[in-house]
């Protein structure tokens, strides 16, 4: 609930800054995240790992990018404003993408039962 409030508050206050560049930032975040999910899934496949390990690799490699962006932003770029907007959009996208991956995997599991 608190996270939702922070996201809404930030979205309202940064709307004028985010809106013009949202399509560019959003498309980069989606493409990068899709490549990360693919990398995790491919690594599990190439290692011939069991299904739970492949899924864990897919999810973990895909979602870790947001945390890395925040760490780089704070430690190397001293909280640069534009980078903060990118990290914020990226973090929100990961909530959506992670939820979608979970729904797809639950659907796949439900069909095999």
C-alpha positions as CSV (number, residue, x, y, z in Angstrom):
1,X,0.0,0.0,0.0
2,X,2.8,2.4,0.8
3,X,4.6,1.5,-2.4
4,X,1.5,2.2,-4.4
5,X,1.2,5.6,-2.7
6,X,4.8,6.5,-3.4
7,X,4.4,5.5,-7.1
8,X,1.3,7.6,-7.4
9,X,2.8,10.6,-5.6
10,X,5.9,10.4,-7.7
11,X,4.0,10.0,-10.9
12,X,1.8,13.1,-10.2
13,X,4.8,15.2,-9.2
14,X,7.0,14.2,-12.1
15,X,4.3,14.0,-14.7
16,X,5.6,17.0,-16.6
17,X,9.1,15.6,-16.7
18,X,8.2,11.9,-17.4
19,X,5.4,12.3,-19.9
20,X,7.4,13.6,-22.9
21,X,10.0,10.9,-22.6
22,X,7.9,8.0,-21.3
23,X,7.6,6.2,-24.7
24,X,11.4,6.2,-25.1
25,X,12.2,5.2,-21.6
26,X,9.3,2.6,-21.5
27,X,10.4,1.0,-24.8
28,X,14.0,0.7,-23.6
29,X,12.9,-0.7,-20.3
30,X,10.7,-3.3,-21.9
31,X,13.3,-4.3,-24.5
32,X,16.0,-4.6,-21.9
33,X,13.8,-6.5,-19.5
34,X,12.7,-9.0,-22.3
35,X,16.4,-9.6,-23.2
36,X,17.2,-10.2,-19.5
37,X,14.3,-12.7,-19.2
38,X,15.5,-14.4,-22.3
39,X,19.1,-14.5,-21.0
40,X,18.0,-16.2,-17.8
41,X,15.8,-18.7,-19.6
42,X,18.6,-19.5,-22.0
43,X,21.1,-20.0,-19.3
44,X,18.8,-22.5,-17.5
45,X,18.2,-24.3,-20.8
46,X,21.9,-24.5,-21.7
47,X,22.7,-25.8,-18.2
48,X,20.0,-28.4,-18.7
49,X,18.6,-27.4,-15.3
50,X,15.3,-28.6,-14.0
51,X,12.1,-26.6,-14.5
52,X,12.1,-24.8,-11.1
53,X,15.8,-23.8,-11.5
54,X,15.1,-22.5,-15.1
55,X,12.2,-20.5,-13.9
56,X,14.2,-19.1,-11.0
57,X,17.0,-18.0,-13.4
58,X,14.5,-16.5,-15.8
59,X,12.8,-14.5,-13.0
60,X,15.9,-13.4,-11.1
61,X,18.0,-12.4,-14.1
62,X,15.1,-10.4,-15.5
63,X,14.2,-8.6,-12.3
64,X,17.7,-7.8,-10.9
65,X,18.2,-5.0,-13.4
66,X,16.1,-2.5,-11.4
67,X,18.1,-2.8,-8.3
68,X,21.3,-2.5,-10.2
69,X,20.1,0.7,-11.8
70,X,19.3,2.2,-8.4
71,X,22.7,1.2,-7.0
72,X,24.6,2.7,-10.0
73,X,22.4,5.9,-9.8
74,X,23.1,6.5,-6.2
75,X,26.8,5.4,-6.0
76,X,28.2,6.7,-9.4
77,X,25.8,9.4,-10.7
78,X,25.0,11.1,-7.4
79,X,21.3,10.8,-7.9
80,X,21.2,12.5,-11.3
81,X,17.5,13.5,-12.0
82,X,17.1,12.0,-15.4
83,X,18.6,8.8,-14.3
84,X,16.2,8.7,-11.4
85,X,13.3,8.9,-13.8
86,X,14.6,6.0,-15.8
87,X,15.1,3.9,-12.7
88,X,11.6,4.8,-11.5
89,X,10.0,3.7,-14.8
90,X,12.2,0.6,-14.8
91,X,11.1,-0.4,-11.3
92,X,7.4,0.0,-12.0
93,X,7.8,-2.0,-15.3
94,X,9.4,-4.8,-13.3
95,X,6.3,-5.0,-11.1
96,X,4.2,-5.4,-14.3
97,X,6.6,-7.8,-16.0
98,X,7.2,-10.0,-13.0
99,X,3.5,-10.3,-12.4
100,X,2.9,-11.2,-16.0
101,X,5.7,-13.9,-15.9
102,X,4.1,-15.4,-12.7
103,X,0.6,-15.5,-14.4
104,X,2.0,-17.2,-17.5
105,X,3.9,-19.8,-15.4
106,X,0.8,-20.5,-13.3
107,X,-1.3,-20.9,-16.5
108,X,1.3,-23.4,-17.8
109,X,1.3,-25.3,-14.6
110,X,-2.5,-25.4,-14.5
111,X,-2.7,-26.9,-18.0
112,X,-0.4,-29.8,-17.1
113,X,-2.4,-31.0,-14.1
